[in-house]
Amino acid sequence: MQTKANTKEDLSFEDFKTEVLNDYKIAVTSRECSLLGRREVLTGKAKFGIFGDGKEVPQLAMAKAFKNGDFRSGYYRDQTFMMAIGELTIEQFFAGLYANTDLAQEPMSAGRQMGGHFATHSLDENGQWKNLTKQKNSSSDISPTAGQMPRLLGLAQASKIYRNVKGIDTTNFSVNGNEVAWGTIGNASTSEGLFFETINAAGVLQVPMVISIWDDEYGISVHAKHQTTKENISEILKGFQRDKNNKGYEILRVKGWDYANLIATYEEASKIAREEHVPVLIHVNELTQPQGHSTSGSHERYKDKDRLNWEAENDCNLKMRHWLIDNGIATDEELQTVEKDIKKQVREAKKAAWTNFLKPSLTEKQELITLLKQVAQSSPNKVFIEKIINDLSDIKEPNRKDAISSARKVLRYVISDQSPAKQQLLDWIESFFEKVQPLYSSDLYSENDSAAINIKEVKPTYDANVEQVDGRVVLRENFDYIFNKYPEALVFGEDAGNIGDVNQGLEGLQEKYGELRVADAGIREATILGQGIGMAMRGLRPIAEIQYLDYIMYALQIISDDLATLRYRTKGRQKAPLIVRTRGHRLEGIWHSGSQMGGVLNLVRGIHVLVPRNMTKAAGFYNTLLESDEPALIVECLNGYRLKENLPTNIGEFKTPIGVVETVKEGTDITLVSYGSTLRIVEQAVKELIEVGIDAEVIDVQSLLPFDLNHDIVKSIAKTNRLMVIDEDVPGGASAYILDEILNKQNAFQYLDSQPKTLAAKPHRPAYGTDGDYFSKPSVEDVFEAVYAVMHEANPSHYPKLR
């Protein structure tokens, strides 16, 4: 099912006829998959269906203009396109619908995403980059509407970087920046802010991006009149149209059933974007959605009879069929034969996909039944176990959960048994989870040698006559080293370029490395993140700067839904080793005190969250991450840039380990755990506690995700027998996460002689000013008194009540 980018002028009539008929076969095949797929959902074999019917013909045209090295960032109706570029077979379509966990049979996500979410493999089975210039590429889809748009911007920008920045090894990634990033989106989703933010940013950056808007006038049941001003997205965007005096977009409009004009339009768009690096918007209108939005409802509920009749008459596949007959390319009889053969192919492929999906479950079911019969024979609860066996036997098309659920229920009836059969059952259950659980849980983080946790620590070194500098100088010198060492590294963000960031950590580096590598960006956090994701997916090493941690909220959806899930949702076949740089913690007021760590931690599993206490530690994290292949968020201490630090002699070479805590002060009475700017508060309080005879041990978490992989905190608690977690996040935020890790994962409760305590900020965001900080977040006195209270409770005679 591979199309070629040839046009009629390049071909003889017979070749042209063959190619056009092949296109029609792909369109019919895709439609039959949609129709049969819906029935599979309604009969219960699949959970949910969302299909590309009604969008087939424009996707054929897009596929013809799509070349090796290009990338798609699309939406969940692009099945025809994926079939046309040869990256989706009928069996794979149905394997996705059934959630087959075998990556060989369901290469899009190994069953981790619902059908309609497509991807190609950028990495081989060892996690190494494939040659992306030799294949047609699709970045992995996500469901949130318009969520694909920010990433699209970065995929396009990578071509601009590869074309204009010298010294990068482009072998696997680009041929002179000639690659186009192709985006697709439904017309209703253009109402999202992410769409408008991306459109604006691409126009500013002038990147080779072609965005197709599939316009069928509805967003689920909501008509365009409720979605879009003037009911016409290209009309309201025409101010973006470029002219001889102003850069902007090329905006093209075409009817979604007009096969010949669609091909010409997409060829024109490809040429403009590929050669001129100008973004192009194609508004594809007069499309239909024959089965409605999804299997969750019927479009007859919200479309009137006139609309339904119009859709039936203007279906793009039907229009293409008429065009083939009218132009003498095929007869009605010939097309009927083609359509009949395709129906048979789809039915047979569907059946094969279902058989392959069931095969492991049936094998496991039979294995277990044989084993359970042996267990029943030696158990006094035989009758109850046989009931479970019979129920399992009656399930003709089992899921994997049916077998393991039955096995675990039987265990309840053999609690006191000591038979060999019981041990075999226990072994079977353990073996089952070892084999099956990774099918659903692997690859959240890198499992390769280049995983960040495998990068060994290199400590900073210092001269005898060490130079003390502002912390920001350590960062600046380290970034200078990074950009010199890694030509593929670049940084961008609000004020990151010309002034060298708001805290001067990039001072002078734009002048040295150029505006493409050290770049300013508009106030648009979501697409700053998207730039980073897309460029990282194409082999660059971007550092996306968000000015303050508070502003990460604008980009949190993209971090959570796209970046953090990318490796997981492709089962390790795509990656985006993006570094997100920001600064936070104690400064001034509600919007600049950046301590919403609890919320971040619960939304970004899949990336590392690092909270260095000073700029040397931060610089070490950047060095570690650039040797790894994973994404991370680094939160620099906002009030630490002007504090003095020793300047290491091995700038760019020292590395802060990820997932490793550091004991910054040893003690015997209580273990105090904190991170970031709050650690300085703790250190001051500890000095004052010594004056009243309390010797506290202080541990810097450094890395929240992952957390204390060596379980060093529990070793400290085994010595001190007491624990307090101090955090400037709200109560129940990061402190609760830390306490859970220590008590439940490290089993520290067994060593505690006192109740473990948390000391957090007040449940509101901090008020403005020095007093606002003091009365909103933990102070030195708060820490002192909280620790003293723990010691008073343990030994009131030695530590009389303070207040």
C-alpha positions in Angstrom: 0.0 0.0 0.0 2.7 2.4 -1.0 2.0 5.6 -2.9 4.5 7.5 -4.9 4.8 11.3 -5.3 4.5 11.1 -9.1 1.8 13.2 -10.8 0.0 12.6 -14.0 2.5 14.5 -16.1 5.3 12.1 -15.1 3.4 8.9 -16.0 2.0 7.1 -19.1 -1.8 6.8 -19.0 -1.5 3.1 -18.1 0.9 3.9 -15.2 -1.3 6.7 -14.1 -4.4 4.4 -14.2 -2.6 1.8 -12.2 -1.5 4.3 -9.6 -5.0 5.9 -9.3 -6.6 2.5 -8.9 -4.2 1.6 -6.2 -5.1 4.8 -4.4 -8.8 3.9 -4.7 -8.1 0.4 -3.3 -6.4 2.0 -0.3 -9.3 4.3 0.3 -11.8 1.4 0.1 -9.7 -0.7 2.3 -9.5 2.0 4.9 -13.2 2.5 4.8 -13.9 -1.2 5.1 -11.6 -1.3 8.2 -13.6 1.6 9.7 -17.0 -0.1 9.0 -15.9 -3.5 10.3 -14.0 -1.9 13.2 -17.2 -0.3 14.4 -18.9 -3.6 14.4 -16.1 -5.2 16.4 -16.6 -2.6 19.1 -20.3 -3.0 19.2 -20.0 -6.8 19.5 -17.6 -6.4 22.4 -14.4 -7.6 20.9 -12.9 -4.1 21.1 -13.3 -1.5 23.8 -13.7 1.7 21.7 -13.4 2.8 18.1 -12.5 6.1 16.5 -11.9 5.9 12.8 -10.8 7.8 9.7 -13.9 7.3 7.5 -14.7 10.3 5.4 -11.1 11.6 5.3 -9.6 9.0 3.0 -9.1 10.9 -0.3 -7.2 13.9 1.1 -5.0 11.6 3.1 -4.0 9.8 -0.1 -2.9 13.2 -1.6 -0.9 14.0 1.6 0.8 10.6 1.4 1.9 11.3 -2.2 3.7 14.5 -1.1 5.2 12.9 2.0 8.8 11.8 1.5 11.4 9.8 3.4 12.7 11.8 6.3 9.4 13.7 6.7 7.5 13.5 10.0 3.8 13.4 10.7 2.3 14.8 13.9 -1.3 14.0 13.6 -4.7 13.2 14.9 -6.5 10.0 15.4 -8.3 9.8 12.0 -5.2 9.4 9.8 -5.4 5.6 9.2 -5.7 6.0 5.4 -2.5 8.1 5.3 -0.6 5.5 7.4 -1.8 2.7 5.0 -0.8 4.8 2.0 2.8 5.3 3.2 3.1 1.6 3.9 3.1 1.8 7.7 -0.2 0.3 8.6 -1.6 -3.1 7.4 -5.1 -4.3 7.8 -4.0 -6.8 10.4 -2.1 -4.1 12.3 -5.2 -1.9 12.2 -7.3 -4.6 13.9 -4.5 -5.6 16.3 -4.6 -2.0 17.5 -8.3 -2.2 17.9 -8.0 -5.3 20.0 -5.0 -3.9 22.0 -2.6 -6.7 21.1 0.5 -6.4 23.3 2.8 -7.9 20.8 4.8 -5.1 19.2 5.5 -7.2 16.1 1.7 -7.4 15.5 0.7 -4.0 16.9 3.7 -1.8 16.1 1.9 1.5 17.0 1.9 1.1 20.7 1.7 -2.6 21.6 -1.8 -2.2 22.8 -1.1 0.8 25.1 -3.1 3.2 23.1 -6.5 2.9 21.6 -6.8 2.3 17.9 -6.3 5.3 15.6 -3.1 6.5 17.4 -0.3 5.9 15.1 3.5 5.8 15.2 6.6 4.6 13.4 9.7 3.3 15.1 12.5 5.8 15.4 14.6 3.4 17.6 15.6 -0.1 17.0 15.2 -3.0 19.5 18.3 -1.8 21.4 17.1 1.7 21.7 19.5 3.1 19.1 18.4 5.7 16.5 17.4 4.2 13.2 18.2 6.2 10.0 15.2 8.5 10.0 16.1 9.9 6.6 15.5 6.5 5.0 12.0 6.0 6.2 8.7 7.8 6.5 8.1 8.9 10.1 5.1 9.4 12.3 5.5 10.8 15.8 3.3 9.0 18.2 -0.2 10.4 18.5 -2.0 11.5 21.7 -5.7 11.9 22.3 -6.0 15.4 23.8 -7.3 17.7 21.1 -4.7 19.9 19.5 -2.1 18.3 21.8 -0.1 17.2 18.7 0.4 20.8 17.6 3.3 22.0 19.9 5.3 18.9 19.0 4.7 19.6 15.3 6.4 22.9 15.7 9.6 21.3 17.0 9.6 18.6 14.3 9.6 21.3 11.7 12.1 23.5 13.5 14.6 20.6 13.5 14.8 21.0 9.7 15.7 24.6 10.1 18.4 23.8 12.6 19.9 21.1 10.5 19.9 23.3 7.4 21.5 26.3 9.1 23.7 25.1 12.0 27.0 23.7 11.0 28.9 20.9 12.8 26.0 18.6 13.7 26.2 15.0 12.7 23.1 14.7 10.6 23.6 11.2 9.3 20.5 9.6 10.8 18.4 12.7 11.0 18.4 15.1 8.1 19.4 15.7 4.5 20.2 19.5 4.5 17.0 20.2 6.4 14.8 19.2 3.5 12.3 17.4 5.7 8.8 18.7 6.1 6.7 18.2 9.3 3.1 17.4 8.4 0.4 18.1 10.9 -3.2 17.1 10.8 -6.1 18.3 13.0 -9.9 18.3 13.0 -11.6 21.6 12.3 -13.2 21.7 15.8 -9.9 21.3 17.5 -8.6 24.5 15.9 -10.6 26.2 18.7 -7.9 25.1 21.1 -5.4 27.6 22.3 -2.6 25.1 21.5 -3.6 25.4 17.8 -3.4 29.2 17.8 -0.2 29.3 19.8 1.5 26.9 17.4 0.2 28.7 14.3 1.6 31.9 15.6 4.9 30.5 16.6 5.5 28.7 13.3 4.8 31.9 11.4 7.4 33.7 13.5 10.0 30.9 13.2 9.3 30.3 9.5 9.7 26.5 9.6 8.8 23.8 7.0 5.4 22.8 8.4 2.3 21.8 6.5 -0.8 21.7 8.6 -4.0 20.0 7.2 -7.3 20.9 8.7 -9.9 18.1 8.1 -13.1 20.1 8.1 -16.4 18.1 8.4 -18.2 21.0 10.1 -18.6 19.2 13.4 -16.7 18.6 16.7 -18.5 15.5 18.0 -22.0 16.9 18.0 -21.2 20.6 18.0 -21.5 22.4 14.7 -18.8 24.8 13.4 -21.0 27.8 14.1 -20.4 27.2 17.8 -16.7 26.5 17.2 -15.2 29.0 14.8 -15.8 32.7 14.0 -17.4 32.9 10.6 -17.5 29.1 10.6 -14.3 29.2 8.6 -10.8 28.7 10.1 -8.9 29.7 6.9 -11.0 32.8 6.6 -10.1 34.1 10.0 -6.5 33.1 9.6 -6.0 34.9 6.3 -4.1 37.7 8.1 -1.3 35.2 8.4 -1.0 34.9 4.6 2.4 36.0 3.4 3.0 38.7 0.8 6.0 40.2 -0.9 6.7 42.4 2.1 5.9 40.2 5.0 6.7 36.7 6.0 3.9 34.4 7.1 1.9 31.4 5.8 0.9 30.1 2.5 -2.8 29.3 3.0 -4.4 26.9 0.6 -8.0 25.7 0.4 -9.3 22.6 -1.3 -12.4 20.4 -1.3 -11.8 17.1 0.5 -13.5 15.0 -2.3 -11.6 16.5 -5.2 -8.9 13.9 -5.9 -7.0 15.7 -8.7 -7.0 19.1 -7.0 -6.0 17.6 -3.7 -2.9 16.0 -5.3 -1.9 19.3 -6.9 -2.5 21.2 -3.7 -0.4 18.9 -1.6 2.4 18.9 -4.2 2.4 22.7 -4.1 2.4 22.8 -0.3 5.3 20.3 -0.1 7.4 22.3 -2.6 6.9 25.6 -0.7 7.6 24.2 2.7 10.5 21.9 1.6 12.4 24.5 -0.5 11.5 27.8 1.1 11.0 26.7 4.7 7.7 28.5 4.8 4.8 27.1 6.8 1.7 26.1 4.8 -1.9 25.7 6.0 -4.3 23.6 4.0 -7.9 23.9 4.8 -9.6 20.8 3.5 -13.3 21.3 3.6 -16.5 19.6 2.5 -15.5 16.4 4.3 -17.8 14.0 5.9 -17.8 11.6 8.9 -20.1 8.7 7.8 -20.1 6.9 11.2 -20.1 9.9 13.4 -17.4 10.8 15.9 -16.8 7.4 17.5 -18.5 4.2 18.6 -19.8 5.9 21.7 -22.8 7.5 19.8 -24.6 8.0 16.5 -24.4 11.1 14.4 -28.1 10.7 13.5 -28.7 12.3 16.9 -27.3 15.7 16.0 -27.3 15.9 12.1 -30.6 16.7 10.4 -31.9 14.9 7.3 -30.5 17.4 4.9 -27.0 17.2 6.3 -27.1 13.4 6.3 -28.3 13.3 2.7 -25.6 15.8 1.7 -22.9 13.6 3.4 -24.2 10.5 1.6 -23.9 12.3 -1.8 -20.6 14.0 -1.1 -18.7 11.2 0.5 -15.1 11.5 -0.7 -14.8 7.8 -1.6 -18.0 7.9 -3.6 -16.9 11.1 -5.4 -13.6 9.5 -6.3 -15.4 6.4 -7.6 -17.5 8.7 -9.9 -14.4 10.5 -11.0 -12.7 7.2 -12.0 -15.7 6.1 -14.1 -16.2 9.6 -15.7 -12.6 9.7 -16.7 -12.5 6.2 -18.2 -10.1 4.9 -15.7 -12.4 2.1 -14.6 -15.9 0.8 -15.2 -18.5 0.3 -12.5 -18.2 -3.5 -12.9 -14.4 -3.3 -12.4 -14.8 -1.3 -9.3 -17.5 -3.6 -7.9 -15.0 -6.5 -8.3 -12.3 -4.5 -6.6 -14.6 -3.5 -3.7 -15.8 -7.1 -3.3 -12.2 -8.4 -3.1 -11.3 -5.8 -0.6 -14.2 -6.6 1.7 -13.0 -10.2 1.7 -9.4 -9.2 2.4 -10.5 -7.0 5.3 -12.6 -9.8 6.8 -9.8 -12.3 6.5 -7.2 -10.0 8.0 -9.6 -9.1 10.8 -10.1 -12.8 11.6 -6.3 -13.4 11.6 -5.8 -10.4 13.9 -8.4 -11.7 16.3 -6.9 -15.2 16.2 -3.4 -13.8 17.0 -4.8 -11.7 19.8 -6.5 -14.7 21.5 -3.7 -17.2 21.0 -1.6 -16.4 24.1 -4.7 -16.1 26.3 -6.0 -19.4 25.2 -2.7 -21.1 25.8 -2.4 -19.6 29.3 -6.0 -20.5 30.0 -5.4 -24.2 29.1 -2.2 -24.3 31.1 -3.9 -23.0 34.2 -6.9 -25.3 33.9 -4.6 -28.3 33.8 -2.8 -27.1 36.8 -6.0 -26.2 38.8 -7.3 -29.6 38.3 -4.3 -31.0 40.0 -4.7 -28.5 42.8 -8.4 -29.4 43.2 -7.6 -33.1 43.6 -5.5 -32.6 46.7 -7.6 -29.9 48.3 -10.5 -30.2 50.8 -12.1 -27.3 49.0 -12.2 -29.2 45.7 -15.8 -28.3 45.0 -15.1 -24.6 45.2 -12.0 -24.8 43.0 -13.9 -26.9 40.4 -16.5 -24.1 40.2 -13.7 -21.7 39.3 -12.3 -24.2 36.8 -15.7 -24.6 35.1 -16.3 -20.8 35.0 -12.9 -20.3 33.3 -13.5 -23.2 30.9 -16.8 -21.6 29.8 -15.0 -18.4 28.6 -14.4 -19.1 24.9 -12.6 -15.9 24.1 -10.7 -15.1 27.3 -8.7 -12.0 28.2 -5.4 -12.5 30.1 -7.0 -11.2 33.3 -9.5 -14.1 33.2 -6.8 -16.7 33.8 -4.7 -14.8 36.4 -7.9 -13.7 38.3 -9.0 -17.3 38.5 -5.6 -18.5 39.7 -5.5 -15.9 42.5 -9.0 -16.7 43.6 -8.0 -20.4 43.9 -5.2 -19.4 46.3 -7.8 -18.4 48.8 -9.1 -22.0 49.0 -5.6 -23.6 49.5 -4.2 -21.2 52.1 -3.5 -24.1 54.5 -2.6 -26.7 51.9 1.0 -27.9 51.6 0.7 -29.9 48.3 3.2 -29.8 45.5 0.3 -28.7 43.2 -0.2 -25.6 45.4 3.5 -24.7 45.0 3.2 -25.2 41.2 0.3 -22.8 41.2 2.3 -20.2 43.2 5.1 -20.6 40.7 2.7 -20.2 37.8 1.3 -17.0 39.2 4.8 -15.5 39.8 5.9 -16.5 36.3 2.8 -15.1 34.8 3.3 -11.6 36.3 7.0 -11.7 35.4 6.0 -12.3 31.8 2.9 -10.3 31.4 3.2 -7.2 33.7 6.0 -5.7 31.6 3.7 -5.8 28.6 1.7 -3.1 30.3 4.3 -1.4 32.5 7.7 -1.4 30.7 9.6 1.5 29.2 8.2 4.3 31.3 11.9 5.3 31.6 14.8 4.2 29.5 15.8 0.6 30.1 19.0 1.0 28.1 22.6 1.5 29.2 22.2 5.2 28.4 19.5 5.6 31.0 20.2 8.6 33.2 20.5 6.5 36.4 23.4 4.6 34.8 25.5 7.7 34.3 28.2 7.6 37.0 28.9 10.5 39.3 31.9 12.7 38.7 32.6 15.1 41.6 33.6 18.7 41.0 37.3 19.4 41.6 38.8 22.6 42.9 42.2 24.3 42.9 43.9 25.0 46.2 43.2 28.7 45.7 39.6 28.1 44.7 37.8 31.0 43.1 34.4 32.0 44.5 31.9 33.3 42.0 28.2 33.9 41.8 26.3 30.6 41.3 25.1 31.9 37.9 28.7 32.0 36.7 29.1 28.3 37.3 26.0 27.7 35.2 27.2 30.1 32.4 30.6 28.5 32.2 29.1 25.0 32.2 26.6 25.9 29.4 29.5 27.4 27.4 31.3 24.0 27.7 28.1 22.1 26.7 27.5 24.2 23.6 31.1 23.8 22.5 31.1 20.0 23.2 27.6 19.2 21.7 26.9 21.0 18.4 23.4 19.5 18.5 22.7 21.2 21.8 20.6 24.4 21.9 18.6 26.4 24.4 15.6 28.6 23.9 13.0 30.4 26.0 11.7 33.7 27.2 14.7 36.1 27.5 17.1 33.2 27.1 18.9 34.7 24.1 19.9 38.4 23.9 20.1 39.1 27.6 21.3 35.6 28.5 18.2 34.7 30.6 16.7 36.7 33.4 19.4 35.5 35.9 22.4 35.7 33.4 23.1 32.0 33.4 23.4 32.2 29.6 25.2 35.6 29.5 27.1 36.2 26.3 26.3 32.8 24.8 24.0 34.0 22.0 26.8 36.2 20.7 29.2 33.2 20.8 26.9 30.5 19.4 24.4 32.3 17.3 20.7 33.1 17.5 19.5 29.6 16.4 21.3 27.8 19.2 20.8 30.3 22.0 17.4 31.8 21.2 14.7 34.0 22.5 11.1 32.8 22.3 7.8 34.4 22.7 5.6 34.2 25.8 4.2 30.8 24.8 5.2 28.1 27.2 3.3 25.2 25.6 5.0 25.6 22.3 8.4 26.2 23.9 7.9 22.7 25.3 6.7 21.5 21.9 9.7 22.9 20.2 11.9 20.8 22.5 9.9 17.6 22.1 9.9 17.7 18.4 13.6 18.6 18.0 14.6 15.9 20.5 12.6 13.4 18.6 14.8 14.2 15.6 18.1 13.8 17.2 18.9 17.2 18.6 19.6 17.9 22.3 17.3 20.9 23.1 17.1 22.7 26.5 13.6 24.3 26.7 13.6 27.1 29.2 10.5 28.1 31.1 11.2 31.3 32.9 9.7 30.4 36.3 8.3 27.2 37.7 5.0 28.9 38.2 4.7 29.3 34.4 5.3 25.6 33.8 1.6 25.2 34.4 1.0 26.6 30.9 3.0 23.7 29.5 2.1 21.0 32.1 -0.4 19.3 29.8 2.1 18.9 27.0 4.8 17.6 29.5 2.3 15.2 31.1 0.4 13.9 28.0 3.1 14.0 25.4 6.7 14.1 26.7 6.3 12.0 29.8 4.3 9.2 28.0 6.3 9.1 24.8 8.7 6.3 25.5 5.9 4.3 27.3 3.2 4.7 24.7 5.6 3.5 22.0 7.0 0.7 24.1 10.5 2.2 23.8 10.5 2.9 20.0 10.5 6.7 20.2 12.2 9.0 22.6 12.6 12.8 23.2 15.5 13.4 25.6 14.5 17.0 26.2 15.8 19.0 29.2 13.3 21.4 30.6 15.1 24.2 32.5 13.3 26.4 34.9 13.8 28.1 38.2 11.6 28.2 41.3 11.2 28.1 45.1 11.3 31.0 47.4 11.0 34.5 45.9 8.1 36.8 45.9 4.4 36.2 46.0 1.7 34.0 44.5 3.1 33.8 41.0 6.9 33.8 41.5 7.5 31.4 44.3 7.3 28.2 42.3 6.8 25.4 44.7 3.9 23.4 43.3 6.0 20.3 43.2 3.3 17.9 44.4 1.2 18.6 41.4 4.1 18.3 39.1 5.3 15.0 40.6 1.9 13.4 40.1 1.6 14.4 36.5 5.0 13.8 34.9 5.9 10.2 35.7 8.1 9.3 32.7 10.5 12.2 33.1 13.0 12.9 35.8 12.4 15.7 38.2 15.6 17.2 39.7 15.8 19.8 42.4 19.5 20.8 42.9 20.3 23.0 46.0 22.8 25.1 44.2 24.1 25.9 40.7 27.0 23.5 40.8 24.6 20.6 41.5 22.4 22.0 38.7 25.3 22.1 36.2 26.2 18.5 37.1 22.6 17.4 36.3 22.8 19.0 32.8 26.1 17.2 32.2 24.6 13.9 33.3 21.5 14.3 31.2 23.4 15.1 28.1 25.1 11.7 28.3 21.7 10.0 28.8 18.8 9.5 26.5 16.0 10.7 28.8 13.9 13.8 29.4 14.1 15.7 32.7 12.8 18.8 34.5 15.5 20.8 36.3 14.3 23.3 38.9 17.1 25.7 39.7 17.0 27.7 43.0 15.6 31.1 42.1 17.3 32.8 45.0 20.7 31.1 44.4 22.1 32.8 41.4 23.9 35.5 43.3 25.1 33.3 46.2 28.8 32.5 46.1 30.0 29.1 45.1 33.4 27.6 44.4 34.2 27.5 40.7 35.1 23.9 39.7 38.2 23.3 37.6 36.4 20.5 35.7 33.6 22.5 34.3 31.4 20.5 31.9 32.8 17.2 33.1 31.5 16.8 36.7 28.1 15.0 36.9 25.5 14.9 39.6 24.0 11.5 39.9 20.3 11.0 39.4 18.2 9.2 42.0 20.9 9.6 44.6 20.5 11.6 47.8 23.4 13.4 49.6 24.0 13.6 53.3 25.1 17.2 53.8 25.4 16.9 57.6 25.7 13.9 59.8 23.8 13.6 63.1 22.4 11.2 65.6 19.1 12.4 66.9 16.8 12.9 63.9 16.9 12.7 60.1 15.8 15.9 58.3 15.0 15.5 54.6 14.6 18.4 52.3 15.6 19.9 48.9 16.2 23.0 46.9 16.1 26.4 48.6 14.4 25.1 51.7 17.6 23.1 52.4 19.4 26.3 53.3 16.6 27.0 55.9 17.1 23.6 57.3 20.9 24.0 57.5 20.6 27.2 59.4 18.0 25.7 61.8 20.3 22.7 62.4 23.1 25.0 63.6 20.8 26.5 66.1 19.5 23.1 67.2 23.0 22.1 68.2 23.0 24.9 70.7 20.2 23.1 72.6 21.8 19.7 72.3 20.0 18.3 69.2 22.2 16.8 66.6 20.3 16.4 63.4 21.3 14.6 60.2 20.4 16.5 57.0 19.8 14.8 53.7 19.4 16.6 50.4 16.9 14.7 48.2 18.4 16.3 45.0 16.2 14.0 42.7 12.5 13.6 43.3 11.9 11.4 40.3 13.5 9.0 40.7 13.8 9.1 44.5 16.7 7.7 46.6 17.4 4.6 44.5 20.0 3.4 47.0 17.7 3.8 50.0 20.2 5.9 51.9 17.5 7.7 53.8 16.3 4.6 55.6 19.9 3.9 56.6 20.0 7.2 58.3 16.7 6.6 60.1 18.1 3.3 61.3 20.7 5.4 63.1 18.6 8.3 64.3 15.2 6.6 64.7 13.4 9.8 63.9 12.3 11.5 60.6 11.0 14.9 59.5 10.4 16.0 55.9 10.6 19.7 55.3 9.1 21.2 52.2 7.9 24.5 50.9 5.1 22.9 48.9 1.6 22.9 50.3 0.7 20.3 52.9 0.2 16.9 51.3 2.2 17.9 48.3 5.8 16.8 47.7 6.3 16.1 51.4 3.6 13.5 51.3 5.2 11.9 48.3 8.6 11.8 50.0 7.1 10.4 53.2 5.4 7.6 51.2 8.6 6.7 49.5 10.5 6.5 52.8 7.8 4.7 54.8 6.3 2.4 52.2 9.1 1.7 49.8 12.0 1.8 52.1 10.1 0.3 55.1 11.5 2.9 57.4 8.6 2.6 59.9 10.4 -0.4 61.5 13.2 1.9 62.8 11.1 4.8 64.0 10.8 5.6 67.7 8.8 8.7 67.1 5.9 9.6 64.7 7.3 10.7 61.3 6.5 14.4 60.7 6.2 16.6 57.7 6.6 20.4 57.8 5.2 22.1 54.8 4.0 25.6 53.7 0.6 26.9 54.5 -2.2 25.6 52.2 -2.2 28.8 50.2 0.3 30.3 47.8 2.8 32.6 49.4 1.9 36.2 50.0 4.2 38.9 48.6 7.3 40.3 50.3 9.7 39.1 52.9 7.0 38.8 55.5 4.8 37.0 53.0 7.5 34.4 52.6 8.1 34.1 56.4 4.4 33.6 57.2 3.6 31.4 54.2 6.6 29.0 54.0 8.7 27.2 56.6 11.1 29.5 58.4 14.2 28.7 60.4 12.1 29.1 63.6 9.5 26.8 62.2 12.0 24.1 61.6 13.7 24.6 64.9 10.4 24.4 66.9 9.1 21.4 64.9 12.2 19.4 65.5 12.4 20.4 69.1 8.7 19.3 69.6 9.6 15.8 68.3 12.5 15.6 70.8 10.4 17.0 73.6 7.8 14.2 73.0 10.6 11.6 73.0 12.3 13.0 76.1 10.3 15.8 77.9 12.6 15.9 80.9 15.7 16.6 78.7 13.8 18.9 76.3 11.2 20.9 78.3 8.3 22.3 76.4 9.3 25.3 74.3 5.9 26.9 73.8 
